[in-house]
Amino acid sequence: MNQQAMPSWSSMTPEWMTAALAPTHPGIEVSRVELLLRDDGTNRRARFGLEYAIGSGPRTVFAKAADPAHAKLNASTGGVYNEARLFIAGVHLPVDHPDVYLAFVDEPNVDFFLLMEDVTARGGDPRDSTRPLTVEQAANGVRALARLHSAFWGDRLTGCSALSWVEPFVVWRGMTRGIDIGLKRAGDTIPPEVRSLDSAAIEGDFWTRYVSTLAHGPQTLLHGDAHIGNTYVLPDNEVGFLDWQVLRRGNPSVDLGYFLQGALTIEDRRPNDAALVAEYHRALDLPVDERPTLEETWLGYRASAAHGLALWLATAASDTWQRPEVSMALAQRYAAAFVDLDTPAAIDDLCATS
């Protein structure tokens, strides 16, 4: 299919949709395309309803493309083309995710396009911080991450030529001003130990130092953005993962902590996170000589709260990236984890051994 033929959301034609779905649904003919929902944010997203003149296929599909207003910013953190490249590569991911019918990248125009399954059609329930997971669902989520990480652990990733383009998880700059605004907005809803920090310390002393450790220790394929807003819950309580645009390679602690500390309420996380980290560790399907110790896994988990804290304070500075109630709930959860887990001490310990 000629990617240059991609129409705008408002002019998506049955002919175009027929051609896009033909490789996975041969013989179908789409007779009607209806734009059901449009949500333009850091990317352009839309849901379409389909009717068929011949054959049968998905009744709804989900489309995603770059948004010109945010493409350069996403490019600066390496997050424009990764999701499309992942599904073009065709590797098996041992976690639930939307089926992708069509994917391509357009680097000259800093653009990409994905046509994928609408997971709500099979009962998928997309979540965000206002609708946290139960402890049982979070356990299913950490087991899913363990499957992903095990499948690409060490030379399973470096030896996979289809993923040779995946870049390491590295530090980027520019969050200080946003963190400062986020701290002011959060006010006394976050612990005093965090309120007493300035934005330069949160970004430089904690987040930057933590992210720098991700190049050390076990390396694997990372979802890279595994917060609750990129998850959905299936009818059997299994957890699936959306939005693979920040795909990276690095130490798995960033996926584990970012997911778990944001997916549960503070009240549910505190008595359960040690057991859930242990469940993740048990679920790693690795030879004995490749398995990290539980103590190493717990240390990385403790340190990882610096990542969620910095990103969601910065996100909370603006109402255009996420809804304020979504951003603030996550900023509060990661701030509580930062204090509960003594993240500064954990980062010191990690840096001493890196």
C-alpha positions in Angstrom: 0.0 0.0 0.0 1.3 3.5 -0.9 1.8 5.3 2.4 1.5 8.6 0.5 -2.2 7.8 0.0 -3.0 8.2 3.7 -5.9 10.6 4.0 -6.8 12.8 6.9 -9.1 11.5 9.6 -12.0 13.3 8.1 -11.5 11.9 4.6 -10.7 8.2 5.4 -12.3 6.3 2.5 -13.7 2.8 2.3 -11.2 2.1 -0.6 -8.3 3.2 1.5 -9.4 1.1 4.5 -10.0 -1.9 2.3 -6.5 -1.7 1.0 -5.1 -1.2 4.6 -6.9 -4.3 6.0 -6.4 -6.6 2.9 -3.1 -8.2 4.1 -4.7 -9.4 7.3 -8.3 -9.8 6.1 -8.1 -11.0 2.5 -11.2 -10.7 0.3 -13.0 -8.0 2.4 -14.5 -4.9 1.0 -15.2 -2.0 3.3 -18.4 -0.1 2.3 -18.5 2.6 5.0 -16.1 4.3 7.3 -17.3 6.5 10.2 -15.2 8.7 12.4 -16.3 7.8 16.0 -13.8 9.6 18.1 -10.9 11.9 17.6 -8.3 12.7 20.3 -5.4 14.8 19.3 -2.7 15.3 22.0 1.0 14.3 21.9 -0.1 12.2 18.9 -3.2 12.2 16.6 -5.6 9.4 17.5 -8.9 8.3 16.1 -11.4 5.5 16.3 -13.3 4.5 13.2 -16.4 2.3 12.7 -16.5 0.0 9.7 -19.1 -1.7 7.6 -18.5 -4.3 4.9 -19.9 -5.0 1.5 -18.0 -8.2 1.2 -16.6 -10.4 4.0 -16.1 -9.5 7.6 -13.4 -7.8 9.6 -13.1 -5.6 12.7 -16.1 -3.4 13.4 -13.9 -0.7 14.8 -10.3 0.2 14.3 -7.9 2.6 16.0 -5.5 4.9 14.1 -2.5 6.8 15.4 -0.1 9.2 13.7 2.3 11.9 14.7 1.0 15.3 15.7 3.0 18.1 14.1 2.9 20.3 17.2 4.6 17.6 19.3 6.6 15.6 16.8 9.9 17.5 17.3 9.6 17.2 21.0 9.0 13.5 20.8 11.9 13.2 18.3 14.2 14.9 20.9 13.5 12.0 23.3 13.7 9.4 20.5 10.0 8.6 20.6 8.5 9.2 17.2 9.1 6.1 15.1 9.7 3.3 17.7 6.2 1.9 17.9 5.7 1.7 14.1 9.2 0.2 13.7 8.5 -2.4 16.3 5.4 -3.7 14.5 7.1 -3.5 11.1 9.8 -5.7 12.6 7.2 -8.4 13.3 8.8 -9.8 16.4 6.6 -11.7 18.8 5.8 -9.8 22.1 4.8 -12.2 24.9 2.3 -9.7 26.4 -1.1 -8.7 25.3 -1.1 -5.7 23.0 -3.3 -4.4 20.1 -2.9 -6.3 16.8 -1.5 -3.9 14.2 -2.9 -4.1 10.7 -0.7 -1.4 9.0 2.4 0.4 10.1 4.9 2.7 8.3 7.2 5.6 9.1 7.8 8.8 7.1 11.1 10.2 8.5 11.4 13.2 6.1 8.1 14.5 7.5 8.7 13.4 11.1 5.6 11.2 10.8 4.4 7.7 11.3 1.1 5.8 10.9 -0.5 2.9 12.7 -3.8 1.2 12.0 -4.5 -1.2 14.8 -7.1 -3.2 16.7 -9.5 -1.5 19.0 -9.0 -3.5 22.1 -12.4 -2.4 23.6 -14.0 -4.7 20.9 -12.7 -7.7 22.9 -13.5 -6.3 26.3 -10.3 -4.4 26.9 -10.8 -1.7 29.5 -8.2 1.1 29.0 -7.2 2.5 32.4 -5.7 5.7 33.7 -4.7 6.9 37.2 -8.3 7.8 38.0 -9.2 4.1 37.6 -6.3 2.2 39.3 -5.7 -1.5 39.2 -6.5 -4.0 41.9 -3.6 -5.9 43.5 -4.6 -9.0 41.5 -4.5 -7.0 38.2 -1.2 -5.5 39.2 0.2 -9.0 39.8 -0.9 -10.0 36.3 0.8 -6.8 35.0 4.2 -7.6 36.6 4.0 -11.1 35.3 3.4 -9.8 31.8 6.4 -7.5 32.2 8.5 -10.4 33.4 7.6 -12.4 30.3 8.5 -9.5 28.0 11.8 -8.9 29.8 12.7 -12.6 29.9 12.1 -13.0 26.2 14.6 -10.3 25.3 17.1 -10.6 28.2 20.7 -10.1 27.4 21.8 -11.6 24.1 18.2 -12.5 23.2 17.9 -8.8 22.4 21.4 -8.1 21.1 21.2 -11.1 18.9 17.8 -10.1 17.4 18.7 -8.4 14.1 15.0 -7.2 13.7 15.5 -5.0 16.8 19.0 -3.8 16.2 17.7 -0.2 15.9 16.4 -0.1 19.5 18.3 2.6 21.4 19.3 2.6 25.1 17.3 4.4 27.7 19.3 7.6 28.2 18.9 11.0 30.0 17.3 13.9 28.2 17.1 17.5 29.4 14.6 20.2 29.8 12.2 19.1 32.6 13.3 21.5 35.3 10.8 24.3 34.6 8.0 21.9 34.4 8.9 20.1 37.6 9.0 23.5 39.4 5.5 24.3 38.2 4.3 20.8 39.1 5.7 21.1 42.6 3.7 24.3 43.1 0.5 22.8 41.7 0.9 19.7 43.9 1.4 21.8 47.0 0.7 19.9 50.2 -0.8 16.9 48.4 2.7 15.4 48.2 5.0 14.6 51.2 7.0 17.4 52.8 10.3 15.5 51.9 9.5 16.0 48.2 8.1 19.6 48.6 11.4 20.6 50.2 13.3 19.6 47.1 13.9 22.0 44.2 13.4 21.1 40.6 17.1 21.0 39.8 17.6 18.4 42.5 14.7 16.2 41.3 15.9 16.3 37.7 19.7 16.3 38.2 20.4 14.7 41.6 17.8 11.9 41.4 16.3 11.4 37.9 19.5 11.9 35.9 21.5 9.7 38.3 18.9 7.0 38.3 18.5 6.9 34.5 22.3 6.8 34.1 22.2 3.4 36.0 19.9 1.9 33.4 22.9 1.1 31.1 24.3 -1.2 33.9 23.2 -4.6 35.1 20.8 -6.7 33.2 19.7 -5.3 29.8 16.5 -6.1 28.1 13.7 -4.8 25.8 11.7 -2.1 27.7 8.2 -1.0 27.1 9.7 2.3 28.3 6.4 4.1 29.2 4.6 1.4 31.2 2.5 3.8 33.3 -1.1 2.9 34.0 -2.4 5.2 31.2 -0.8 2.8 28.7 -2.5 -0.3 30.0 -5.9 -2.0 29.6 -7.6 -4.8 31.6 -9.2 -7.7 29.8 -12.3 -9.6 31.1 -10.1 -12.2 32.8 -8.1 -9.5 34.6 -5.0 -9.9 32.4 -3.3 -6.6 31.7 -2.3 -5.5 28.2 0.1 -2.7 27.2 -0.6 0.1 24.7 1.6 2.8 23.2 5.1 1.3 22.6 6.5 4.6 21.3 9.1 5.0 24.0 10.5 1.4 23.5 14.1 1.2 24.7 16.7 -1.2 25.9 18.1 -1.1 29.4 17.7 -2.3 33.0 14.2 -3.6 33.6 13.7 -1.7 36.9 12.3 1.3 35.0 9.4 -0.7 33.6 8.7 -2.5 36.9 8.7 0.6 39.1 7.0 2.9 36.6 4.1 0.4 36.2 3.7 -0.7 39.8 4.0 2.6 41.6 1.5 4.3 39.4 -1.0 1.5 38.8 -2.0 1.1 42.4 -3.3 3.6 44.9 -0.8 4.6 47.6 -2.9 2.6 50.1 -2.8 -0.6 48.0 0.9 -0.3 47.1 2.4 0.2 50.5 1.4 -3.2 52.0 1.8 -5.1 48.7 4.7 -3.8 46.6 7.4 -6.0 48.2 5.3 -9.1 47.4 4.6 -7.9 43.9 8.3 -7.2 43.2 8.9 -10.8 44.4 6.2 -12.0 42.1 7.9 -10.3 39.2 11.3 -11.9 40.2 9.7 -15.3 40.4 8.1 -14.9 37.0 11.4 -14.2 35.2 12.0 -17.2 33.0 15.8 -17.2 33.0 18.7 -19.6 33.6 20.0 -19.4 37.1 23.3 -17.7 36.0 21.3 -14.9 34.3 18.8 -14.2 37.0 19.3 -11.1 39.1 18.9 -11.6 42.9 15.7 -10.5 44.6 17.7 -8.0 46.5 19.0 -6.5 43.3 15.5 -6.3 41.8 14.2 -4.6 44.9 17.0 -2.1 45.0 16.3 -1.1 41.3 12.6 -0.9 42.1 13.2 1.4 45.0 15.4 3.7 42.9 13.0 3.8 40.0 10.5 6.1 41.8 12.8 9.0 40.8 11.6 8.4 37.2 7.9 8.6 37.8 8.3 11.5 40.1 10.2 13.7 37.7 8.1 12.9 34.6 4.7 13.3 36.3 5.6 16.5 38.1 6.7 17.9 34.7 3.6 16.6 33.1 1.4 18.1 35.8 2.8 21.5 34.8 0.5 21.6 31.7 -3.1 20.7 31.1 -2.4 19.9 27.4 -0.4 16.7 27.9 -2.8 14.9 30.3 -5.9 15.8 32.2 -5.0 17.5 35.5 -6.6 14.9 37.6 -4.6 12.1 35.8 -1.3 13.9 36.2 -1.8 14.9 39.8 -2.8 11.4 40.9 0.4 10.0 39.4 2.6 12.8 40.8 1.2 12.0 44.2 1.7 8.3 43.9 5.3 8.5 42.7 6.1 11.2 45.4 4.8 8.9 48.1 6.8 6.0 46.7 9.9 8.2 46.5 9.6 8.8 50.3 8.3 5.3 51.3 11.1 3.5 49.5 13.9 5.9 50.4 14.7 6.4 46.8 17.7 8.8 47.3 19.5 6.1 49.3 18.7 3.4 46.8 20.1 5.6 44.0 23.3 6.2 46.0 23.6 2.4 46.4 23.0 1.8 42.7 25.5 4.4 41.6 28.1 3.0 44.0 27.9 -0.4 42.3 27.4 0.8 38.7 
